[in-house]
């Protein structure tokens, strides 16, 4: 035998020994047990499949989850059972509820168990198990005269809240509201202020007119006139932002420019404090109402033009 042949045989022998050592280091795992809990299946009806695996207590394993392809079946739900550990090791098990819409006479399934290693996971498959499709329609029946069996029982499915969609809609509405407020905030606020401004004037008008008509009652005449004057002072005080309710007649005349106001207030004072009532009293109350209306229109125009000095509070 030549030296070259001896060298070739030596290299072959060393390679074989190393390969055997590597193969010997690869762990061999006992396959899990997987079995259908019924022998037959109907299209569209659930069937249960039990998968269990006994292993060392120090080994971590994982069962297939909803991301696994259970073809030809589809996953409905799964139920895990607590780990049982004894002197023979640990036992983990899970029962899958599956459903199939296939029409194959025999449907098979083999699920794996993932055994965790140091760097990755090893898949260990259970032996293949099968179920037989139970046909609802008899093959011996006449296709022209056969009767179809109806099944309207629905399988309840848990509804899931689409949180990302809700957040997206909320963010979109918030951005839209911010843009509307940015471009139309001032006009919207001004319209709200104008609405409240007119509403307060309408309330004043209704109450003042009711008190003015109440002067026909001789017993409550003086009381209604006094209430009307107080109401008028409070409304003017709100418009002018001045303490008209504490002003004397002279101070009111100094702050309001109207040639008719002096005689009107003098006539009303004579009625309230002197008990002297006449037709001039009603005319004087009408002058106060017209003065309030003029101030309202003046301030409303300023508010419509965006004058921030107009008092619009409640």
FENPECOR-V66970 format. One record per residue. N is the residue number from 1. RES is the residue in one small letter. PHI is phi in whole degrees, -180 to 180 (* if undefined). OMEGA is omega in radians with two decimals (999 if undefined). NEAR is the number of other ideal C-beta (glycine too) atoms within 10 Angstrom. Layout:
n:N res:RES phi:PHI omega:OMEGA near:NEAR
n:N res:RES phi:PHI omega:OMEGA near:NEAR
This chain:
n:1 res:x phi:* omega:-3.06 near:6
n:2 res:x phi:-79 omega:3.09 near:7
n:3 res:x phi:-58 omega:-3.13 near:7
n:4 res:x phi:-67 omega:3.12 near:8
n:5 res:x phi:-69 omega:3.10 near:9
n:6 res:x phi:-62 omega:3.13 near:10
n:7 res:x phi:-63 omega:3.14 near:10
n:8 res:x phi:-66 omega:3.13 near:11
n:9 res:x phi:-65 omega:-3.14 near:11
n:10 res:x phi:-65 omega:3.13 near:10
n:11 res:x phi:-65 omega:3.13 near:10
n:12 res:x phi:-64 omega:-3.13 near:10
n:13 res:x phi:-65 omega:3.14 near:10
n:14 res:x phi:-64 omega:-3.14 near:10
n:15 res:x phi:-64 omega:3.13 near:10
n:16 res:x phi:-67 omega:-3.14 near:10
n:17 res:x phi:-64 omega:-3.13 near:10
n:18 res:x phi:-64 omega:-3.14 near:10
n:19 res:x phi:-64 omega:3.13 near:10
n:20 res:x phi:-66 omega:3.13 near:10
n:21 res:x phi:-66 omega:3.13 near:9
n:22 res:x phi:-65 omega:-3.14 near:9
n:23 res:x phi:-64 omega:-3.13 near:8
n:24 res:x phi:-67 omega:-3.12 near:9
n:25 res:x phi:-81 omega:3.14 near:7
n:26 res:x phi:-74 omega:-3.09 near:8
n:27 res:x phi:-71 omega:3.07 near:9
n:28 res:x phi:-106 omega:-3.06 near:6
n:29 res:x phi:-105 omega:3.06 near:15
n:30 res:x phi:-71 omega:-3.10 near:11
n:31 res:x phi:-66 omega:3.09 near:13
n:32 res:x phi:-73 omega:3.10 near:23
n:33 res:x phi:-105 omega:3.10 near:16
n:34 res:x phi:-130 omega:-3.03 near:21
n:35 res:x phi:-154 omega:2.97 near:14
n:36 res:x phi:-71 omega:-3.12 near:20
n:37 res:x phi:-87 omega:3.02 near:12
n:38 res:x phi:-143 omega:-3.07 near:13
n:39 res:x phi:-86 omega:-3.07 near:10
n:40 res:x phi:-133 omega:-3.10 near:11
n:41 res:x phi:-146 omega:3.03 near:21
n:42 res:x phi:-114 omega:-3.12 near:14
n:43 res:x phi:-63 omega:3.08 near:14
n:44 res:x phi:83 omega:3.12 near:12
n:45 res:x phi:-109 omega:-3.07 near:12
n:46 res:x phi:-71 omega:3.04 near:17
n:47 res:x phi:-138 omega:-3.08 near:21
n:48 res:x phi:-103 omega:3.14 near:14
n:49 res:x phi:-131 omega:-3.10 near:23
n:50 res:x phi:-100 omega:3.12 near:17
n:51 res:x phi:-129 omega:-3.13 near:23
n:52 res:x phi:-136 omega:-3.10 near:18
n:53 res:x phi:-152 omega:3.06 near:25
n:54 res:x phi:-101 omega:-3.04 near:15
n:55 res:x phi:-151 omega:3.09 near:19
n:56 res:x phi:-67 omega:-3.09 near:12
n:57 res:x phi:-65 omega:-3.10 near:11
n:58 res:x phi:-89 omega:-3.07 near:7
n:59 res:x phi:-101 omega:3.07 near:14
n:60 res:x phi:-98 omega:3.11 near:13
n:61 res:x phi:-129 omega:3.12 near:19
n:62 res:x phi:-134 omega:3.07 near:13
n:63 res:x phi:-97 omega:3.08 near:19
n:64 res:x phi:-60 omega:3.12 near:18
n:65 res:x phi:-107 omega:-3.05 near:9
n:66 res:x phi:-67 omega:3.13 near:8
n:67 res:x phi:-81 omega:-3.10 near:6
n:68 res:x phi:-80 omega:3.12 near:12
n:69 res:x phi:-88 omega:-3.10 near:9
n:70 res:x phi:-93 omega:-3.07 near:17
n:71 res:x phi:-50 omega:0.13 near:10
n:72 res:x phi:-85 omega:-3.11 near:14
n:73 res:x phi:-103 omega:3.02 near:21
n:74 res:x phi:-124 omega:-3.09 near:13
n:75 res:x phi:-81 omega:3.03 near:17
n:76 res:x phi:-98 omega:3.04 near:15
n:77 res:x phi:-161 omega:3.13 near:12
n:78 res:x phi:-145 omega:-3.12 near:16
n:79 res:x phi:-129 omega:3.12 near:11
n:80 res:x phi:-90 omega:3.11 near:10
n:81 res:x phi:-117 omega:-3.12 near:12
n:82 res:x phi:-60 omega:3.12 near:8
n:83 res:x phi:-69 omega:3.09 near:12
n:84 res:x phi:-110 omega:-3.10 near:13
n:85 res:x phi:-119 omega:3.08 near:12
n:86 res:x phi:-142 omega:-3.08 near:9
n:87 res:x phi:-69 omega:3.14 near:5
n:88 res:x phi:-91 omega:-3.14 near:10
n:89 res:x phi:122 omega:-3.13 near:15
n:90 res:x phi:-112 omega:3.13 near:17
n:91 res:x phi:-123 omega:3.06 near:16
n:92 res:x phi:-113 omega:-3.12 near:21
n:93 res:x phi:-151 omega:3.12 near:18
n:94 res:x phi:-149 omega:3.08 near:18
n:95 res:x phi:-119 omega:3.13 near:15
n:96 res:x phi:-97 omega:2.97 near:25
n:97 res:x phi:-101 omega:-3.05 near:16
n:98 res:x phi:-116 omega:3.10 near:21
n:99 res:x phi:-144 omega:-3.09 near:17
n:100 res:x phi:-135 omega:3.06 near:22
n:101 res:x phi:-117 omega:3.09 near:9
n:102 res:x phi:-80 omega:-3.13 near:13
n:103 res:x phi:-114 omega:3.10 near:10
n:104 res:x phi:-68 omega:-3.10 near:10
n:105 res:x phi:-61 omega:3.14 near:9
n:106 res:x phi:-124 omega:-3.13 near:8
n:107 res:x phi:-123 omega:-3.02 near:20
n:108 res:x phi:-115 omega:3.13 near:11
n:109 res:x phi:-154 omega:3.04 near:22
n:110 res:x phi:-138 omega:-3.11 near:14
n:111 res:x phi:-104 omega:3.13 near:19
n:112 res:x phi:-95 omega:2.92 near:20
n:113 res:x phi:-120 omega:-3.11 near:26
n:114 res:x phi:-96 omega:3.13 near:16
n:115 res:x phi:-98 omega:-3.07 near:20
n:116 res:x phi:-77 omega:3.06 near:12
n:117 res:x phi:-111 omega:-3.10 near:11
n:118 res:x phi:-68 omega:-3.04 near:4
n:119 res:x phi:-110 omega:-3.11 near:5
n:120 res:x phi:-152 omega:3.12 near:8
n:121 res:x phi:-119 omega:3.12 near:14
n:122 res:x phi:-107 omega:3.11 near:14
n:123 res:x phi:-88 omega:3.10 near:12
n:124 res:x phi:-123 omega:-3.04 near:17
n:125 res:x phi:-90 omega:3.02 near:12
n:126 res:x phi:-78 omega:3.08 near:20
n:127 res:x phi:-59 omega:-3.13 near:10
n:128 res:x phi:-64 omega:3.05 near:10
n:129 res:x phi:-124 omega:-3.04 near:17
n:130 res:x phi:-138 omega:3.00 near:12
n:131 res:x phi:-130 omega:-3.11 near:20
n:132 res:x phi:-104 omega:3.12 near:14
n:133 res:x phi:-72 omega:3.11 near:16
n:134 res:x phi:-92 omega:-3.07 near:13
n:135 res:x phi:-79 omega:3.09 near:12
n:136 res:x phi:-79 omega:-3.13 near:11
n:137 res:x phi:-92 omega:3.13 near:11
n:138 res:x phi:-73 omega:-3.14 near:8
n:139 res:x phi:-70 omega:-3.12 near:6
n:140 res:x phi:-88 omega:-3.09 near:6
n:141 res:x phi:-78 omega:3.12 near:10
n:142 res:x phi:-75 omega:-3.05 near:7
n:143 res:x phi:-65 omega:-3.13 near:7
n:144 res:x phi:-83 omega:-3.05 near:5
n:145 res:x phi:-119 omega:-3.09 near:6
n:146 res:x phi:-69 omega:3.10 near:11
n:147 res:x phi:-107 omega:-3.11 near:7
n:148 res:x phi:-86 omega:3.11 near:6
n:149 res:x phi:-94 omega:-3.11 near:7
n:150 res:x phi:-97 omega:3.06 near:6
n:151 res:x phi:-138 omega:-3.09 near:10
n:152 res:x phi:-107 omega:3.12 near:4
n:153 res:x phi:-76 omega:-3.11 near:7
n:154 res:x phi:-98 omega:3.08 near:6
n:155 res:x phi:-91 omega:-3.13 near:10
n:156 res:x phi:-67 omega:3.11 near:5
n:157 res:x phi:-121 omega:-3.13 near:8
n:158 res:x phi:-65 omega:3.09 near:5
n:159 res:x phi:-81 omega:-3.13 near:6
n:160 res:x phi:-112 omega:3.11 near:6
n:161 res:x phi:-79 omega:3.14 near:7
n:162 res:x phi:-83 omega:-3.07 near:10
n:163 res:x phi:-62 omega:3.12 near:8
n:164 res:x phi:-59 omega:3.13 near:8
n:165 res:x phi:-66 omega:3.12 near:9
n:166 res:x phi:-63 omega:3.12 near:10
n:167 res:x phi:-63 omega:-3.14 near:10
n:168 res:x phi:-64 omega:3.13 near:11
n:169 res:x phi:-65 omega:3.14 near:11
n:170 res:x phi:-63 omega:3.13 near:10
n:171 res:x phi:-65 omega:-3.14 near:10
n:172 res:x phi:-63 omega:3.13 near:10
n:173 res:x phi:-66 omega:3.12 near:10
n:174 res:x phi:-64 omega:3.12 near:10
n:175 res:x phi:-64 omega:3.12 near:10
n:176 res:x phi:-63 omega:3.13 near:10
n:177 res:x phi:-64 omega:3.13 near:10
n:178 res:x phi:-65 omega:3.12 near:11
n:179 res:x phi:-66 omega:3.12 near:10
n:180 res:x phi:-62 omega:3.14 near:11
n:181 res:x phi:-66 omega:-3.11 near:12
n:182 res:x phi:-66 omega:-3.07 near:9
n:183 res:x phi:-88 omega:-3.02 near:10
n:184 res:x phi:-121 omega:-3.08 near:11
n:185 res:x phi:-63 omega:-3.11 near:11
n:186 res:x phi:-65 omega:3.10 near:11
n:187 res:x phi:-60 omega:3.14 near:10
n:188 res:x phi:-65 omega:3.12 near:12
n:189 res:x phi:-62 omega:-3.14 near:12
n:190 res:x phi:-66 omega:3.11 near:15
n:191 res:x phi:-66 omega:3.09 near:12
n:192 res:x phi:-65 omega:3.12 near:11
n:193 res:x phi:-65 omega:3.11 near:16
n:194 res:x phi:-64 omega:3.12 near:15
n:195 res:x phi:-63 omega:3.12 near:10
n:196 res:x phi:-65 omega:3.13 near:13
n:197 res:x phi:-62 omega:3.13 near:20
n:198 res:x phi:-69 omega:3.14 near:12
n:199 res:x phi:-61 omega:3.12 near:10
n:200 res:x phi:-67 omega:3.11 near:17
n:201 res:x phi:-66 omega:3.12 near:19
n:202 res:x phi:-62 omega:3.10 near:11
n:203 res:x phi:-63 omega:3.11 near:11
n:204 res:x phi:-62 omega:-3.11 near:21
n:205 res:x phi:-60 omega:-3.10 near:15
n:206 res:x phi:-62 omega:-3.10 near:10
n:207 res:x phi:-69 omega:-3.13 near:14
n:208 res:x phi:-66 omega:3.13 near:20
n:209 res:x phi:-67 omega:3.12 near:14
n:210 res:x phi:-65 omega:3.11 near:12
n:211 res:x phi:-68 omega:3.12 near:21
n:212 res:x phi:-66 omega:3.10 near:18
n:213 res:x phi:-69 omega:3.13 near:12
n:214 res:x phi:-73 omega:3.11 near:15
n:215 res:x phi:-73 omega:3.09 near:19
n:216 res:x phi:-71 omega:3.11 near:10
n:217 res:x phi:-84 omega:-3.06 near:10
n:218 res:x phi:-62 omega:-3.08 near:8
n:219 res:x phi:-75 omega:-3.10 near:6
n:220 res:x phi:-110 omega:-3.06 near:13
n:221 res:x phi:-60 omega:-3.09 near:16
n:222 res:x phi:-65 omega:3.14 near:16
n:223 res:x phi:-64 omega:-3.14 near:14
n:224 res:x phi:-68 omega:3.10 near:18
n:225 res:x phi:-64 omega:3.14 near:22
n:226 res:x phi:-64 omega:3.11 near:15
n:227 res:x phi:-65 omega:3.13 near:16
n:228 res:x phi:-64 omega:3.13 near:22
n:229 res:x phi:-66 omega:3.12 near:20
n:230 res:x phi:-62 omega:3.11 near:12
n:231 res:x phi:-61 omega:3.13 near:16
n:232 res:x phi:-63 omega:3.13 near:21
n:233 res:x phi:-63 omega:-3.13 near:17
n:234 res:x phi:-66 omega:-3.14 near:12
n:235 res:x phi:-68 omega:3.10 near:22
n:236 res:x phi:-64 omega:3.11 near:22
n:237 res:x phi:-62 omega:3.12 near:16
n:238 res:x phi:-68 omega:-3.12 near:18
n:239 res:x phi:-69 omega:-3.03 near:20
n:240 res:x phi:-90 omega:-3.12 near:14
n:241 res:x phi:59 omega:3.10 near:11
n:242 res:x phi:-135 omega:-3.06 near:15
n:243 res:x phi:-78 omega:-3.11 near:11
n:244 res:x phi:-66 omega:-3.12 near:19
n:245 res:x phi:-68 omega:3.12 near:11
n:246 res:x phi:-106 omega:-3.13 near:9
n:247 res:x phi:-75 omega:2.95 near:17
n:248 res:x phi:-81 omega:3.13 near:9
n:249 res:x phi:-59 omega:3.13 near:13
n:250 res:x phi:-63 omega:-3.14 near:10
n:251 res:x phi:-67 omega:3.09 near:13
n:252 res:x phi:-64 omega:3.13 near:16
n:253 res:x phi:-65 omega:3.11 near:15
n:254 res:x phi:-70 omega:-3.06 near:10
n:255 res:x phi:-102 omega:3.13 near:13
n:256 res:x phi:-125 omega:-3.11 near:17
n:257 res:x phi:-99 omega:3.07 near:8
n:258 res:x phi:-160 omega:-3.07 near:14
n:259 res:x phi:-65 omega:-3.11 near:6
n:260 res:x phi:-83 omega:-2.98 near:14
n:261 res:x phi:-66 omega:-3.08 near:17
n:262 res:x phi:-62 omega:-3.14 near:13
n:263 res:x phi:-67 omega:-3.12 near:13
n:264 res:x phi:-66 omega:-3.14 near:20
n:265 res:x phi:-68 omega:3.12 near:20
n:266 res:x phi:-65 omega:3.13 near:14
n:267 res:x phi:-66 omega:-3.14 near:20
n:268 res:x phi:-68 omega:3.09 near:22
n:269 res:x phi:-61 omega:3.12 near:14
n:270 res:x phi:-65 omega:3.14 near:16
n:271 res:x phi:-72 omega:-3.07 near:23
n:272 res:x phi:-70 omega:-3.02 near:16
n:273 res:x phi:-94 omega:-3.11 near:10
n:274 res:x phi:-108 omega:3.14 near:8
n:275 res:x phi:73 omega:-3.13 near:9
n:276 res:x phi:-93 omega:-3.10 near:12
n:277 res:x phi:-112 omega:3.12 near:17
n:278 res:x phi:-150 omega:3.10 near:11
n:279 res:x phi:-66 omega:3.11 near:7
n:280 res:x phi:-67 omega:3.13 near:16
n:281 res:x phi:-64 omega:3.11 near:21
n:282 res:x phi:-63 omega:3.11 near:17
n:283 res:x phi:-64 omega:3.13 near:13
n:284 res:x phi:-67 omega:3.10 near:24
n:285 res:x phi:-64 omega:3.12 near:25
n:286 res:x phi:-67 omega:3.09 near:14
n:287 res:x phi:-64 omega:3.10 near:18
n:288 res:x phi:-62 omega:3.14 near:24
n:289 res:x phi:-65 omega:3.13 near:17
n:290 res:x phi:-66 omega:3.09 near:13
n:291 res:x phi:-65 omega:3.10 near:18
n:292 res:x phi:-63 omega:3.13 near:19
n:293 res:x phi:-64 omega:3.12 near:13
n:294 res:x phi:-63 omega:3.09 near:12
n:295 res:x phi:-65 omega:3.11 near:17
n:296 res:x phi:-60 omega:-3.12 near:20
n:297 res:x phi:-63 omega:3.13 near:11
n:298 res:x phi:-65 omega:-3.13 near:12
n:299 res:x phi:-70 omega:3.13 near:20
n:300 res:x phi:-65 omega:3.09 near:17
n:301 res:x phi:-64 omega:3.10 near:11
n:302 res:x phi:-63 omega:3.13 near:13
n:303 res:x phi:-67 omega:3.13 near:18
n:304 res:x phi:-65 omega:3.12 near:14
n:305 res:x phi:-85 omega:3.07 near:9
n:306 res:x phi:91 omega:3.10 near:10
n:307 res:x phi:-75 omega:-3.09 near:10
n:308 res:x phi:-75 omega:-3.12 near:7
n:309 res:x phi:-81 omega:-3.14 near:8
n:310 res:x phi:-73 omega:3.14 near:19
n:311 res:x phi:-79 omega:-3.11 near:12
n:312 res:x phi:-126 omega:-3.11 near:16
n:313 res:x phi:-67 omega:-3.14 near:8
n:314 res:x phi:-72 omega:999 near:5
